[in-house]
Amino acid sequence: MKKEVRVMHDLSPRIGIITFTDDRDVGLYSKEIEDNLRKKQTKLNKMLTSHGVTVIDPLAEMRKLNSIPYGVRNSHDIDAAVRFLSDNFINGVIIGAWNWSPPMLIMDFVRKLGKPVMYYSENNPMAGSLSQLSAACSSLMEWGSSNFALRHERSFGDTDGLISWVRTVAAVSRIREGALLLWGGTYAVHMEQLQDDVPRLKSFMVRDILSEDQYILVSRAEKIRSEQPERIEQFLGWLNEKGMKIRYDGTMLTTEALGKQIALLVAARDRLRELENENILGVSIKCQPEIYQEYGVDACTLPAFLPFGVNEGGPQKVYPTVCEGDIKGLLTSALLHQINPAVPPVFGDLISAEDDYIEFANCGASSIFWAANSDNPDTVFSNTEAVGNIHGVSGAAFSFFGKHAPVVTVARLTRIAGEYYMQLGRGEALDARKLLSQKLGKKLELHLAQRWGKIVVNLGVRAENFVKVIGANHLSATIGDHVKEVEIACRMYGIPVIRIDSDEEMKRFYRDIRYAAHRNRYGM
């Protein structure tokens, strides 16, 4: 059978750049100023390109070499620029503010373009750049005709911040044009926080949230077992070849049980390939109780291997995967992955918390990438064990201890009285085996009865404050410091951010914001 190989889509941001000039024929309009605008925009273009950004420059098409004027200065120019940018499918636009231009031109451009906007300038006391930026941006807020006007961003010489915005705009754009897939729907084991307002989310955050019955996977898995057993054997051979320990126990983890779990995974990959036109960005498998009760095995192969960059056939597309129909958890994971595509996000249940760490571990499996902070199966599999799960009738859990990472970003989208909040923190991922051994001593073996992949993070806060405010029993995380990008995304969405790496902010949230949300809803 031909091996399955997935090719990663181009994730480079597509950003337009443009600048405006004075619409008067006297005063600040001159060849010298127009040449300076061209020079500044050329420099901006080169800087963005050097960071892997695909730059779309309408003025390069609209203006002949060294022509005057250079900047946009009337409605005809705006219409031409908007057509060009729209035809090139930009994620957002950077407006260079280098000298005075009428704010109404910028307002008209933002209204017609309908894309996220960054206003960028640098301090120059010899030009009107700061005056133009402040006049135009205050006019956008005063006018407020769209979210793009109200939620425009500004950068005053901060190129690092500019690149963070560019990457975030591209990530948010991809989510807005993508879909999530819920196998089995939502609301597992009566957990209300797993549900959500799907039409509202589709209005501002994601294009679609699809639901399919889990039977589509079960029925296909059975067909694979009967008609294509070699596909199961190929995957199992890959696990063995790369060194994963499979601890068959004759009851929970048997060859039949693992074969059924692998068949579910292969069926899921087949179905995702059929849905490529839907642009699926992440999936949920409800699993409990239907699959493990009616089909007889846990579906843990999906959250373990779908969010991993390699399969037995070679590279594959990563699908962030959560369990139990957790919509907000899946949106959080999808956002982290679009911001940081190199790392499949980890997802898991909160297990314990002390003043120097929190522990989370999904019930059976999470992305095995985190077993070694790598997508190299040789390294990952040697740090992962397939062992009998503690849930369900039969099936494997994929057990590992998370490795140290100097910086991780932990996040969770939550909702209070219908209003969304992003709980967000920066921390250090600790060596889970070392820390849990120190904390639990001889009790570690009892703790290991959970047999799940464990992630331990130090957020630098007191456990009491964390426990009081956390908005779900599930967390998501990615490697690296991506707090700034998540904050930018949340400003675009209009979602307040609550820092769970700050004791003071968590106290404020517990004292003021949480109850204010309820008062606003119920008039109490």
Buried (B, 14 or more C-beta within 10 A) or exposed (E): EEEBEBEEEEEBBBBBBBBBBBBEEEEBBBEEBBEBBBEBBEEBBEBBEEBEBBBBBBBBEBBEEEEBBBBBBEBEBBEBBBEBBBEBEBBBBBBBBBBBBBBEBBBBBBBBBEBBBBBBBBEBEEBBBBEBBBBBBEBBEEBEEBBBBEBBBBBBEEBEBBBBBBBBBBBBBBBBBBBBBBBBBBBBEEBEBBBBEBEEBBEEBBBBBBBBEBBBBBEBBBEBBEEBEEBBEBBBEBBEEBBBBBEBEEEBBBEEBBBBBBBBBBBBBBBBEEBEEBBBBBBBBBBBEBBBEEBBBBBBBBBBBBBBBBBBBEBBBBBBBBBBBBBBBBBBBBBBBBBBBEBBBBBBBBBBBEEBBBBBBBBBBBBBBBBBBBBEBEBBBBBBBBBBBBBBBBBBBBBBBBBEBEEBBBBBBBBBEEBBBBBBBBBBBBBBBEBBBEBBEEEEEEBBEBBBBBBBBBBBBBBEBBEBBBBBBBBBBBBBBBBBBBBBBBBBBEBBBBBBBBBEBBBBBBEEBBBBBEEEEEEE
